[in-house]
Amino acid sequence: MVFTHQLPLVPVPAAAVVHEGRMPITATTRVHGSSPAADVLTAAAARRGAPPLTSVDASAHTPAPGDIVLRIDADAAASEGYHLSVGTHVEIIGADEAGLFYGVQTLLQLLREGDEGWSLPYVEIDDAPRFTHRGVMLDVARHFFDVAEVKRFIDATSALKFNRLHLHLTDDQGWRVHIDSWPLLTERSSATSAGGDPGGFYTKDDYREIVAHATSRHMVLIPEIDLPGHTHAVGVAYPELVEAPVLNDALVAQSETLGQPLPVAGETYLGWGVGHSSVRIREERTYDFVRDVVRELAEMTPGPYLHIGGDESLGTSQEDFDHFAARATQIVVDAGKIPVAWHEMGAAGGIAEGTIGQYWGMKVPTGSHAAEAAHFVERGGALIMSAADATYLDMKYDEEFPLGLTWAAVIDVRTAYDWEPTAVLDVPDAAILGTEAPLWSETTRTIDDVELLVFPRAAAEAEIAWSPQHGEGREWSSFRERLGTLAPLWKAEGTRFHPVADIPWS
Ligand code: TNX
């Protein structure tokens, strides 16, 4: 007897029945169906070294034993869900294109090489996500990652059924997307990154290429322009838009410990300090700037969301911050997008109705964080849960790990797995849109560094976001076994991962 939780699947599916025996996949296996998911399947199977799969037109052929049939039927499952059965042949029925894509990802995890060659277990799976928002965030501001690297990140995360890619496009260290109406942003503020490493930026065509690739992998791109703090780079390009740097005690202490430079007005900032910069809140020119940037970004972003930042504006008075939050969220609404903001913006009484909050406090909230987050719900919005001591992919795995930070916690895989998004805040469960795992890039100089921090912990966040809270296998003892089975897939894709101890890697 094989149990659901013994299938080599992450995230664990909502429901599965497993039968004895396996269906071989051979050089005669054909894939019926012309959907983009068919191309994803044949290409990934080839990278794994499985027998070559040929695609055929579903309407012109009847499935032979061993074939794989892909089709869409809105009644097959809930949105983004799928039905997958392996019998004499394989059938994947997606509720929509996304569901078909996720069914294919499940098939690719089930597909294994044994003594008898490549095969699939006999299963019936009915699967659909728990949360609609299953996000990852990549900080391309502290270090820049080019289009090819972001595509690679999209491929590896969408394979775990993540469906939101939040790009943190601007910060003190650099501005990473071209804006026609304010051309100096990229001309003067994109060449460097944290620690003095080279920078870079996306042209509008680059950005559209990322959007198109994300869309093809069913990931909605959420661009973030971080305001009103985290804006030192804005001042390097347009000094008239920003205040003088605020050299707070924490910043001075940090710069001494790390030997990093303090921010100097008009000069590129290379340290990791936060909370020292702000745009000029009471100048109308600032809102011309915000309006132009939001408009140009909204024009090239098909998804419904635009993130306006709002974190750690330590140099801004509460009154000024509230004023800015109200105006900036309304500018996003006027541009036709749903504003998303870090939870601090909830403190502002007047944020636009429906603004979505991103909670980045702890699993057990401290200070005013819970109240600020709850305010988004009172204003008709909802919440994305990024509890820092569980989801932060830039925290170290253990004290000795060479990459990452520790301010929120040291996060081993079990800590990343053992948390419940609806249990953090005192808001109705329905107000929780889902989760997001951020990768801040102060310490990651290359995409390989990024992947070492992201994998395997992103797999834990993927399961939290996708799998039913009380479903079979949704527990650590099962997860650690299933996680180990992802190693050959990551190796075949060239995805770097940290082979943490106490996971049985295969
Ligand atoms: C806090 S969490 C930040 C970022 C840093 C990160 C490092 C949040 C909204 N802001 O500016 O990069 O910590 O872990």
Residues whose N, C-alpha, C, O or C-beta is under 5 A from the ligand:
A	BS01	TNX	V274 D311 W342 W360 D394 L405 W440
